[in-house]
Amino acid sequence: MRKIGLLYWPKGGSVERSAEKIQGQLKDKNVVFKCIDEVQPNELLEFDSIIMGGSTVGADHWGNNENQNEWTFFFSELKKAETNLEGKEIALFGLGNQMLYPDHFADDIAVMRNELAKANATFVGNWPTEGYDFNHSDAVENDQFIGLVLDEDAQPELTDERISGWLKQINF
Ligand SMILES: Cc1cc2nc3c(=O)[nH]c(=O)nc-3n(C[C@H](O)[C@H](O)[C@H](O)COP(=O)(O)O)c2cc1C
């Protein structure tokens, strides 16, 4: 059975809850569920496919918050380890708040994508922007989000169906 890595950070909030929901919907699959601060870069090579998620928090985004972010730390370790993710399919999800941060909605999915792209990963799981109300997101390319965007603050009632639609689409 294909081995799926389901990796997230931070703990204790909406990202962890959403990751648990994703895990719940993948219960018949071989899923390794871990917080990114427990993952060494080369462990990514054990997975056939990987789901990774985080939230956008910071003054505006991670760039303003670098030292406290386990994702930023992981990506610098990934670079040091020179892990080659060629052939690995990665699907990203990100939490944001479109009401309070309409100009930076879920921006940090783009940070994750850009860092993982440097390690030659392949990305799946684009998601439509319909049903969200925001001005700008770095996570939009060609009129779609580059991963699943969840808004547990403004649209918690849509999370379950967004997750199930997205998982059907990525078909891991
Ligand atoms: C200090 C702070 C800054 C935030 N900045 C953004 C932002 O720039 N863009 C955005 O979409 N959401 C932003 N948010 C909203 C969070 O991404 C959202 O609440 C998310 O669900 C938090 O997940 P967590 O509890 O797992 O960290 C921010 C939240 C906080 C507390």
The ligand as a Gaussian input file, in Angstrom:
#p B3LYP/6-31G(d) Opt

LIG

0 1
 C       -0.880000      36.973000      14.696000
 C       -1.699000      36.356000      13.594000
 C       -1.439000      36.717000      12.290000
 C       -2.188000      36.176000      11.231000
 N       -1.911000      36.530000       9.942000
 C       -2.649000      35.996000       8.932000
 C       -2.390000      36.355000       7.575000
 O       -1.504000      37.153000       7.252000
 N       -3.157000      35.781000       6.609000
 C       -4.158000      34.883000       6.893000
 O       -4.804000      34.392000       5.981000
 N       -4.429000      34.532000       8.177000
 C       -3.697000      35.065000       9.188000
 N       -3.975000      34.712000      10.478000
 C       -5.077000      33.754000      10.755000
 C       -4.588000      32.321000      10.970000
 O       -3.913000      31.825000       9.850000
 C       -5.769000      31.422000      11.272000
 O       -6.409000      31.851000      12.450000
 C       -5.387000      29.945000      11.406000
 O       -6.543000      29.182000      11.502000
 C       -4.493000      29.674000      12.599000
 O       -4.182000      28.322000      12.670000
 P       -3.399000      27.772000      13.949000
 O       -4.322000      28.010000      15.093000
 O       -3.183000      26.312000      13.740000
 O       -2.120000      28.522000      13.964000
 C       -3.227000      35.242000      11.527000
 C       -3.488000      34.897000      12.863000
 C       -2.734000      35.437000      13.888000
 C       -3.040000      35.019000      15.301000

